[in-house]
């Protein structure tokens, strides 16, 4: 599976650029952590009525499709990239990603931040 860079248009995704330069994926650590904190606050602090009393929120992104889904939009907003076939579980105190080893390697910098 390949990762697709974020794009600004709804609907069909642009073709993947598999050149070496395009595959230099960088997840912006501080900005991503800020976005995850905002999402966490909405889910577990500020708007409990929207989610109810839940222990976690899971976002499952299946195979890459032509149309963007809500989960794809969330991944693009938080990570700046789409990670097909990836599970993201948001807890009040942490985020857990389940995916391939290659995709998870792009998220390693978040662990150190």
Phi, psi and omega per residue, in radians:
X1 nan 2.503 3.135
X2 -1.928 2.673 3.078
X3 -1.618 2.484 3.136
X4 -1.923 2.298 3.084
X5 -1.130 2.708 3.115
X6 -1.082 2.568 3.061
X7 -2.353 2.718 -2.996
X8 -1.580 -0.091 -3.075
X9 -1.831 2.443 3.032
X10 -1.336 2.840 3.109
X11 1.694 -2.472 -3.058
X12 -1.132 2.388 3.124
X13 -1.407 2.594 3.096
X14 -1.207 2.771 3.108
X15 -1.086 2.592 -3.130
X16 -1.265 2.382 3.037
X17 -1.691 1.926 -3.067
X18 -1.734 0.286 3.092
X19 -1.169 2.817 -3.115
X20 -1.021 -0.719 -3.126
X21 -1.141 -0.650 -3.123
X22 -1.228 -0.438 -3.087
X23 -1.527 0.056 3.044
X24 -1.401 1.380 -3.058
X25 -1.458 2.247 3.116
X26 -2.208 2.040 3.063
X27 -1.563 2.083 -3.095
X28 -1.233 1.755 -3.027
X29 -0.884 -1.094 -3.084
X30 -1.053 -0.731 -3.132
X31 -1.181 -0.701 3.124
X32 -1.129 -0.737 3.118
X33 -1.131 -0.641 3.084
X34 -1.125 -0.767 3.129
X35 -1.137 -0.698 3.091
X36 -1.134 -0.660 3.112
X37 -1.130 -0.703 3.110
X38 -1.128 -0.737 3.103
X39 -1.112 -0.752 3.107
X40 -1.064 -0.776 3.133
X41 -1.060 -0.705 3.117
X42 -1.162 -0.644 -3.086
X43 -1.391 -0.623 -2.962
X44 -2.105 -0.185 -3.070
X45 -2.087 -1.159 -2.951
X46 -1.361 -0.661 -2.973
X47 -2.233 1.078 -3.098
X48 -1.081 -0.442 3.139
X49 -1.146 -0.549 -3.116
X50 -1.171 -0.672 -3.092
X51 -1.867 -0.235 -3.037
X52 1.327 -2.898 3.120
X53 -1.629 1.524 -3.119
X54 -1.933 2.688 3.094
X55 -1.551 -0.414 -3.099
X56 -2.773 2.770 3.027
X57 -2.133 2.165 3.138
X58 -1.919 2.431 3.101
X59 -2.142 2.021 -3.096
X60 -1.938 2.153 3.104
X61 -1.930 2.057 -3.130
X62 -1.397 -2.624 -3.132
X63 -1.159 2.690 3.135
X64 -1.074 2.243 -3.122
X65 -2.093 2.965 3.123
X66 -1.221 -0.680 -3.120
X67 -1.709 2.545 3.078
X68 -1.363 2.484 3.052
X69 -1.815 3.054 3.075
X70 -1.055 -0.723 -3.139
X71 -1.140 -0.746 3.086
X72 -1.039 -0.768 3.117
X73 -1.080 -0.689 3.109
X74 -1.126 -0.771 3.119
X75 -1.082 -0.764 3.132
X76 -1.096 -0.697 3.140
X77 -1.163 -0.763 -3.058
X78 -1.419 -0.784 -2.985
X79 -1.818 -0.267 -3.033
X80 1.264 0.142 3.121
X81 -2.500 2.716 3.021
X82 -1.694 2.295 3.106
X83 -2.044 1.531 3.107
X84 -1.047 2.675 3.116
X85 0.967 0.840 -3.104
X86 -2.324 2.455 3.064
X87 -1.898 2.263 3.046
X88 -2.096 2.150 3.122
X89 -2.022 2.101 -3.110
X90 -1.778 2.064 3.045
X91 -1.842 2.970 3.128
X92 -1.117 -0.480 -3.057
X93 -2.071 0.018 -3.131
X94 -2.907 2.953 3.041
X95 -2.202 2.389 3.121
X96 -2.097 2.281 3.076
X97 -1.941 2.405 3.045
X98 -2.178 2.072 -3.093
X99 -2.866 -2.871 3.101
X100 -1.324 2.788 3.137
X101 -1.036 -0.702 -3.129
X102 -1.112 -0.800 3.135
X103 -1.143 -0.721 -3.141
X104 -1.142 -0.489 3.122
X105 -1.084 -0.496 3.109
X106 -1.266 -0.309 -3.126
X107 -1.714 -0.057 -3.104
X108 -0.999 -0.627 -3.134
X109 -1.100 -0.464 3.105
X110 -1.173 -0.566 -3.129
X111 -1.106 -0.632 -3.102
X112 -1.437 -0.216 -3.068
X113 -1.487 nan nan
